[in-house]
Amino acid sequence: MSNVYRYLKEIYRAYEDGIPLVGPTQISKALNVSKSTAHHMLKNMASMGYGIYMERKGFMLNEKGMEMARKIMRKHRIIESFLVSTFSMSACQACEEAGRIDGCIGDEIVEMMEKRFNYTTCPCGKEIPK
């Protein structure tokens, strides 16, 4: 799974919690990377067109970044839901496992899971983005 994928998931989680501007310190703690690594990656993501990076303030998703982050979280939460409903995993365990496979599993499989089970929220109660 690419680092961009991991970063977009964390930025989207912050956005859902009402934090639209995410700094390197927050990302470094969430992803267990150095602050300088997080800073560098956020700047790279801005140059890739996923948002804007404002020095000493943080990173904010733009429309392209938000669309990609929603797709990533949608896939992650559908997988989480599937693991809980199919294998009776705890929500925490399902989140960890989904994080290991959500960057590798094909969109078609996730679409089949969604169609079959019609999940609307993940096991933690968060809405599955459309």
C-alpha positions in Angstrom: 0.0 0.0 0.0 1.4 3.4 -0.9 2.1 6.0 1.7 -0.3 8.4 0.0 -3.0 5.9 0.7 -2.2 5.7 4.4 -2.0 9.5 4.7 -5.3 10.1 2.9 -7.0 7.7 5.3 -5.7 9.6 8.3 -6.5 13.0 6.8 -10.0 11.9 6.1 -10.4 10.6 9.6 -9.4 14.0 10.9 -11.7 15.7 8.5 -14.6 13.6 9.8 -13.7 14.7 13.4 -14.0 18.3 12.3 -10.3 18.9 11.7 -10.0 20.1 8.1 -6.4 21.2 8.4 -3.9 18.4 9.4 -0.4 19.1 10.4 2.7 16.9 10.4 2.6 16.4 14.2 -0.9 14.9 14.0 0.1 12.6 11.1 3.4 11.6 12.6 1.6 10.4 15.8 -1.2 8.6 13.9 1.1 6.8 11.5 4.1 6.4 13.8 6.5 8.2 11.4 8.8 11.1 12.2 7.5 14.6 12.0 9.9 15.4 9.2 8.7 12.4 7.2 5.1 13.5 7.6 6.0 17.1 6.7 7.8 15.9 3.5 4.9 13.6 2.5 2.2 16.3 3.0 4.2 18.6 0.8 4.5 15.8 -1.8 0.8 15.2 -1.6 0.2 18.9 -2.3 2.4 18.7 -5.4 0.5 15.6 -6.5 -2.7 17.7 -6.5 -4.5 16.2 -3.5 -4.7 19.4 -1.5 -2.8 22.5 -0.3 0.0 22.5 2.2 0.4 25.7 4.2 3.7 26.1 6.1 3.3 26.1 9.9 -0.4 25.4 9.5 -0.9 22.1 7.8 -2.5 20.2 4.9 -6.1 20.6 3.6 -7.7 18.3 1.0 -9.0 19.7 -2.2 -11.8 18.2 -4.3 -9.5 15.6 -5.9 -8.0 14.6 -2.5 -11.4 14.4 -0.9 -12.7 12.2 -3.6 -9.8 9.8 -3.4 -9.9 9.8 0.5 -13.6 8.9 0.4 -13.0 6.0 -2.0 -10.2 4.7 0.3 -12.3 5.0 3.5 -15.3 3.5 1.7 -13.3 0.4 0.8 -11.7 0.2 4.3 -15.1 0.4 6.1 -16.8 -2.1 3.8 -14.0 -4.6 4.5 -14.2 -3.9 8.2 -18.0 -4.5 8.2 -17.5 -7.7 6.2 -14.9 -9.1 8.6 -17.1 -8.4 11.7 -20.3 -9.8 10.2 -18.6 -12.8 8.6 -15.9 -13.8 11.1 -17.3 -12.1 14.3 -14.1 -10.1 14.8 -14.0 -7.2 17.2 -14.3 -3.8 15.6 -10.7 -3.0 16.6 -9.4 -6.3 15.1 -11.4 -5.8 11.9 -10.0 -2.3 11.5 -6.4 -3.6 11.8 -7.0 -6.4 9.4 -8.8 -4.1 6.9 -5.9 -1.8 7.1 -3.6 -4.6 6.0 -5.7 -5.6 3.0 -7.6 -2.5 1.8 -4.8 -1.2 -0.4 -4.5 -4.6 -2.1 -8.0 -5.9 -2.6 -9.7 -5.2 -5.9 -12.6 -2.8 -6.2 -14.8 -5.5 -7.8 -14.6 -7.7 -4.6 -15.5 -4.7 -2.4 -18.4 -3.9 -4.7 -19.6 -7.5 -4.3 -19.4 -7.3 -0.5 -21.3 -4.1 -0.6 -24.0 -5.4 -2.9 -24.4 -8.6 -0.9 -24.5 -7.1 2.6 -25.6 -3.4 1.9 -23.5 -1.9 4.8 -24.2 1.7 5.7 -22.0 2.1 8.7 -18.8 0.4 9.8 -18.5 -1.5 13.1 -17.4 1.6 14.9 -20.6 3.4 13.8 -18.9 5.7 11.2 -20.8 6.3 8.0 -19.5 4.5 4.9 -18.9 7.3 2.4 -20.8 7.1 -0.9 
